Amino acid sequence: MKFSQTSLPDVWIITPAVFSDDRGHFFESFNDEAWKAQGFTETFVQDNQSFSRKGVIRGLHFQRAPHAQGKLVRVISGRVLDVAVDLRSESPAFGKFELFELSAENRRMVYIPEGFAHGFAALEDSVFQYKCTNMYNKTSEGGLRWNDPYFNISWGVENPIVSEKDQILPTFEEIFKAIPNT
């Protein structure tokens, strides 16, 4: 596995070693020893998987402390545009985001730590899998509006399909304008 730092502090792209032959291919999608050797101390406690049709946008979601979640995300089939937004007010990247194209073909994974909002757009029909460092807790869930003008994210889909819940999430400025020193 190759670990590459992104422009966002503590967000990593993980590229597995893929072994292919005439039968197909094999790769490790997670290896605890490699994870720990890279300096990660997080433990994953829950795996989730979703299917999204082309054009679906999910997010931008997060869990508040004490149930905040780090996520290791990847695409099993299809292709998505993945988004991580730094919501850690003490971070030099506070309020910044980065986009990642993840696909079954490129097999890349992204680790998004606690304190980030996360979302993705299905560029094709896609199966998306993520490992979480904490259990989901309904009372701790939060989110930012997918089309927040503060970010102006170019999601790469025409006529996005967005849940009613995600359409009415607050904006970044609505959430963080009340926080001092931001």
N, C-alpha and C positions, 0 to 999 in steps of 0.2 A: 504494500500500500504506500502511496505517495501522499503526503500531507502538504498542502500549499496554503499559505496565509493569504487572505483576501485584503481588500482595502479597508474593510471593517475590522476593528480589533476583536479578536477571539472568534471570528467566523472563518472556517476552514473549508477548502475543497479537498475532498479525499478521492483519489483515483486508484482503484484497485488494480492489481496485477491480473491480467486476463490470460488464461491458458486456452488456446483454441487448437482444434484439429478437425479432421474430416467429420467427426461426430457432432461437433458443436463447440461449446466453450464452457469454462468453469472459472469462477472467481469467488473470493471471500468477500462478502458484503460487510462483515464485521469480524474483528479479531481483537479480543480484550487485551491480549499481551501487546499488540501493536499500538492499541489505543493508549494504554498505560505508558509504554515506552516513549510516546510522543508527549507525555506530560499531562494527559487528561486524567482527572480524578473522578469524573462523573460516572455514575452507574445508570444504566438504562433499566427501567422498570415496567415499561408498557410499549407494545408495538401496535401501530394503527395502519390501516390501509384504506384507500378510497379509490373509487372509479369516477372519473369526470369526463364528460363528453367534450369534444372540441368546442372551444369558445367559453367554457365555464371558467369563472374567476372565483377563487376561494380566498377569503382573507380581507384584510390583514388582521390576523388573530394573535392573541397572547394570553398568558395566564399571569395574574398578579401573585406576588408573594403572599403567603408562604407556600403557594402551590405553583410557583413559576416553573416552566419547563424548558430545558434545552432539548433540541431535536436534531437527529441525524436523519436527513431526508434523501430519498432517491426515487427514481422512476423505474418501475418494473417493465411496463410496456407503454409505448407512446413517447410524447415529448411535451415538456412544460417549460414555461418561463417562471422561475422561482425568485421570490423577493424576500430579502431580510432588511428590516428597518431597526436601527439602533435607538432604543427608548431609554437607555441608561443616562440619566441627567448628568452624571459625573464623567461620562465618556467624551473623549475629544471628537468622536464621530456621532454624538447625540443629534438625532434628527436627520441622519444621512441613511441612504439605502444603497443596496447593490443588487443587481440582477444576475441570475445564473441560468443558463440553458442546461437543463437536465433531460436526459433521454435514455431509453433502453439501449440505444446504440453507443452513446459515449460513456455510459455506466458510471458517470461521476456522481458523487454524493456531496452534500453540504452539511456541515455541522453549524447550527445556529444556537448560541447559548441562551441561557435565561436572560431576560431583559430586552428581548427583541420581539417585534411583531413579525409575523411570517404570513406569506400568501403565495399563491401561484395561479397562473393562467394555463389552461390546457390548450396547447397549440395543435394537438391531435387528441383523439380519444386516448385516455391515459389511466394507468394504474399507478398510484402514488403510495409509497410506503414511508413511514417514519417511526423511529425509535424515540421514546421520550424519557427524560430523566426524572419525571415526577408524574404521578397519577393525575388524570383529568379531574378538575373540580369545577362544577358549574358555577358556584358563587364567586370563583376567582377569574372567570373568563372575561376578556375584554377585547376590544378591537378598534381599528381605525378604518374609516371609509376607504374603500378600494380606489375611488377616483378623487381622493383628497387633493385639492389644488396646491397644497404646500409641497407635495412630492411631484405631482404631474407625471406619474409613472406611465410609460408607454408599454402597455400590456401585450401588444402584438396580436390582438384579436379584434375582429370586427363584430359589432352587435353582441357584446359580452352577455353571458347568462350569469346573473348574480342573484343570490338568495335575497329574499325580502329582508332578512335579518342583517345581512352585510350591507344592504343599500342604506340603512338608517344608522349605521355606526357613526360615532362622532368623528370630527376631524382632529388632526394633530394639535392644531391651535386651540380647539375647544378643550382638549384634555390637559395640555401642558401650559396654557396661559396662566393658570392659577398656581403653578409651581414656581417658587422664588428661584432666582439665579439661573434661569434657563434661557 
